[in-house]
Amino acid sequence: MFESGKFDDMLNYCSKLLETNPDDMVALQNSALALLHLEKFEDSITYCDKVLKIKNFDVYALKNKIYSLEKLNRYNDVLACCTIILDVDCNDTWTLNSTGLSLNELDRHKEAIEFYDKVLNLDSKDITALMNKAISLNHLKNYRDSIEYYDKAQTIDSSLHEASIAKSQLFEKLDMKDEAFLAAQGVLIKDMEQIKTDAKKNKCSVFHQYCQNEFEELRDKK
């Protein structure tokens, strides 16, 4: 039922199981999950709490509760749930990222960065941490550092168009027009200097040099 997206049927089935056994953990967990997908977030939290009443520490219930709390913009409550998980497993990267995201929403960006750094110490290629650290740095007006983290994320995943746009906007704030143009095209920082050097050597604008490079690349592919 879950795989086919039949969440109402899933909920009804679980309700019948709970009539027989109100403490059926699987039925309670799946009820919370179905309600989460049905966007009945308060009800989902109620079922998560029923699980947690039976079993004080249940990661699955806590994470489903966090999802619902985020949807309800209850970020202080999210932090409380994250703390419970991190007290048991301080290296849970999902929870560390969730903590950072809630701190961002609460405009506590310096604290958020501390949690993204914990994630990146565990996994330097974690896209969520890289992107959100970049966002935090932007809020703190650390534009150059923000650009660096967007670029790192883009190096790992070149399809991150939002990183290109954000980098371009930050270069604009720094009044770096050529870099802003190149960033908008998805060019990584490591490749920008060569394009600028070639433009200077060929006595043309960075725009024209970039277009020439693109033309030559297409021609070579043919």
N, C-alpha and C positions, 0 to 999 in steps of 0.2 A: 504493500500500500504506500509506503514511504517513497519507494523508487518511482512509482507511477504518479506521485503527487496527490494521492487521494487522502488528504489530511483529515477531512471530515469523517471519512470511513474509519480511518486509523483511530481517531478520537472516540468514536462510538464503540469500536471494538475494545479499546482500553477501558472505557466506562463500564462495560459488561464484566470485564475481568475484575475491576475494582469493587463491583457490587458483591462479588464472591469473596474477594480478599482486599480490603482497603489498603493493606500495606504491601501490595504487590509492587516491588521496586521497578520491575521492567515496565509495567503498565503506567506507573507514575512518571517514570522517565520519558516514555513515549508520548504520554499525554502532554507533558511540558513541551516536548519537541514539536508535536502537531500544532499546539496552540501558538508556538513561536512562529511557525510557518503560516498560520492563519492570521498572524498579526494581532493576536489577542494577548498582548504582552503582560498585562496585569494578571490574567488567568494563568499564563505560563509560569510566572513567578510564584504564584500560589502552589502550583504542583512541584516546582523546584524546592520550595520551602518544606513541603510534605516529605520529600525525599531526605532533605537535610535534617529533618526532625528525627527520622529513623536512623540516619547515618550522618553524624556530625560533619564528616569530611567526605564529600563525594565530588570529585573534580568535574565529572560530566554535568551534574546538576548545577554546580557553581558557574560553569562556563555558559550553560544555557541561560542561567539567571543574569549573567553579565550581558549577554546579547540583548535580552529583553530590557534591562535597565538602560543600556545605551540607547535603544530605540525610544525610550521614555525620557531621555536627557537627564537621567538621575545619576550624574557622574560621581557625586560623593559616595553614593551607594555602590557604584561600580568599584571605586577604590577600596571600599571595605571588603568586598568579595575578593578582589585581587590580593589583598593583604593576607587573607586566610590561605589562599593557594600558595603564595610566595613564602609564607612561614613554614610550609612543608617542603616546597621545592623552589628554592630561590633562583633556579636556572630555567624555569618554565618560560621560554621566549614568547609564547603567545600571550601569557599573562603580563609579562614585562611590557610588551608592546601595548596591550590594552590599558595598562596603568598610564603609560605615556600619553596615549590618545585622550584619556579622560582628563589628565592634567592640562593638556593643550586646550581642551574645551573649557576648562576652568581658568584659562589664561595664566597658567602656572608653567610657563615655557622652560624656565631654567631647570625646574624639577623634572619636567618631562624629558629633557635631554639626558639627565642622569640615568633614566631607565632605558632610553635608546642606546646609550653607551654600554650599558650592561649587556644588552642584546648583541651589540656589535663586537663585544669582547668574546662572546660565545660563537657568533657567526658573522664574520665581517661582510658577508654578501646578503644579509637579510634586507630585502627590498623595503619592507614596511618600516623598519627602523631607519634606514637611510633616507627615505622620502620624508618621513615625519620629523626626523632631526633637521632636515633641510627647511621644513615648514617652520619649526620652532625657531631656528636661527634667523629666518626671515622676519618673524614677529619681533625678535630682539634686535632687528636692524643690523645683524651681522651678515651683510649681503654677500661678501666674498666667501665666507665660510659656507653659507647656504648654497651658493653656486657649486662649490666643491662637492657637497654631498648629493646634490641633484645629479652632478656629472658622474659620481661614483655609481649611483643607481642606474643611470643610463648606460654606463659601461657594461653593467651586468645584464640589463634588459633594454635593448635598443628600441623596443616598441613603446617605451614610456613617453608618449607624446606630451603628457602633462609636465614632465621634467624639462623637455625642450622649451615649452612655453614659459614655464616659471624661470628658467635660466635666462631666457631672452629678456623678460621683464626686469629681472634683477640687474642685468647688464645695462639696461636702459636707465635704471635708477643711478647707476654708477657713471652714466654718460659715456658708455663704451659702445658706440653705435655699430661698429663693424662686428664686434663680438656678439652684440644683440641679434644682428642679422644672421650670423652663422649659427648661433644657438637655436634660433627659430627653425633652421633647416635641419636640426638634429646633429650638428657637428660637435664632436667632443672637444674639450679644451686642449687635449694633446695634439689635435690636428689643426687647431686654429692658427697657431704661429706660422706653420708652413704655408698656409693659404695667404696669410698677410705678407709673408716674405716674398712669395711668388708674385703677388700683386705689385709689390714695390719694385721688384726686378723687371716686371713686364710693363711698368708704368701705366697700370690700370687700377680701377677701383676693386675693392674686395668683392663687391657684388659681381663684377664682370669676371674676375678670376674664378670665383665659385662656379659661375655659369659655364665657363670654359672647361673647368675640371669635370663638371657633370657631362658636358657634351663629349669630351674625350673618353670618359668612362663608358658612355653608351655606345660610342663608336667601336671601342675595343671589344665590347660584348658581342657586337655583330660580326 
